[in-house]
Amino acid sequence: MTGLRAARLPAGARLAAADRVLEGATTFGDRPPGTAFWYENSNGLAEIAVNQGRADGELGLAIGSPVKIVL
């Protein structure tokens, strides 16, 4: 989970984390299994996920990992 408010991100924004650029999705079903992406969680924050996986392990993310907004 990032500290970024998803509603404040520009339309079509991507997030860069762990040397990957991640597209946004509305639901997990919008992305194929194993695909990393970001979505707006129930707290309104941008959260990085992997459909049917774990973003922390598969991307090597941990608390404090840098995330950048890519336009």
VMD Tcl script that draws the C-alpha trace (Angstrom):
set ca {
  {0.00 0.00 0.00}
  {1.31 3.44 -0.84}
  {0.50 6.72 0.85}
  {-0.73 8.15 -2.46}
  {-4.39 9.11 -2.73}
  {-5.58 7.32 -5.87}
  {-8.17 10.02 -6.64}
  {-5.40 12.62 -6.83}
  {-3.39 10.70 -9.43}
  {-3.81 11.95 -13.01}
  {-5.94 9.83 -15.33}
  {-3.82 7.11 -16.90}
  {-1.03 7.52 -14.34}
  {1.34 4.61 -13.89}
  {3.43 3.86 -10.83}
  {7.11 2.92 -10.95}
  {8.33 0.55 -8.25}
  {11.03 -2.10 -8.07}
  {12.32 -1.28 -11.56}
  {8.85 -1.90 -13.03}
  {6.24 0.49 -14.41}
  {2.74 -0.57 -13.35}
  {-0.53 0.25 -15.06}
  {-3.65 0.98 -13.04}
  {-6.67 -1.34 -12.90}
  {-10.14 -1.11 -11.43}
  {-10.33 -4.76 -10.34}
  {-8.00 -7.75 -10.15}
  {-9.98 -9.33 -12.99}
  {-8.84 -6.51 -15.29}
  {-5.35 -8.07 -15.36}
  {-4.23 -11.60 -16.25}
  {-2.96 -13.90 -13.46}
  {0.62 -13.07 -12.48}
  {0.40 -9.48 -13.71}
  {1.53 -6.64 -11.41}
  {-0.60 -3.46 -11.34}
  {-1.91 -0.80 -8.99}
  {-5.49 -0.11 -7.91}
  {-7.45 2.10 -5.52}
  {-7.98 0.16 -2.30}
  {-10.91 0.55 0.12}
  {-9.02 3.33 1.96}
  {-8.70 5.36 -1.25}
  {-4.96 4.73 -1.48}
  {-3.02 3.42 -4.47}
  {-2.02 -0.16 -3.70}
  {0.37 -2.34 -5.70}
  {-0.77 -5.91 -6.30}
  {-0.18 -9.01 -8.39}
  {-3.26 -10.85 -9.63}
  {-3.23 -14.26 -7.90}
  {0.16 -13.47 -6.36}
  {1.98 -11.36 -3.80}
  {3.49 -8.04 -4.82}
  {5.96 -7.99 -1.95}
  {7.57 -11.30 -2.87}
  {7.25 -11.13 -6.64}
  {8.45 -7.53 -6.96}
  {10.75 -7.44 -3.95}
  {8.81 -4.64 -2.26}
  {9.01 -3.83 1.45}
  {7.96 -1.04 3.77}
  {9.76 2.08 2.59}
  {10.29 0.94 -1.00}
  {10.22 4.01 -3.26}
  {7.27 4.51 -5.61}
  {7.15 7.16 -8.32}
  {4.28 8.52 -10.38}
  {4.82 8.14 -14.12}
  {2.72 10.26 -16.47}
}
mol new
graphics top color blue
foreach p $ca { graphics top sphere $p radius 0.5 }
foreach p [lrange $ca 0 end-1] q [lrange $ca 1 end] { graphics top cylinder $p $q radius 0.2 }
display resetview
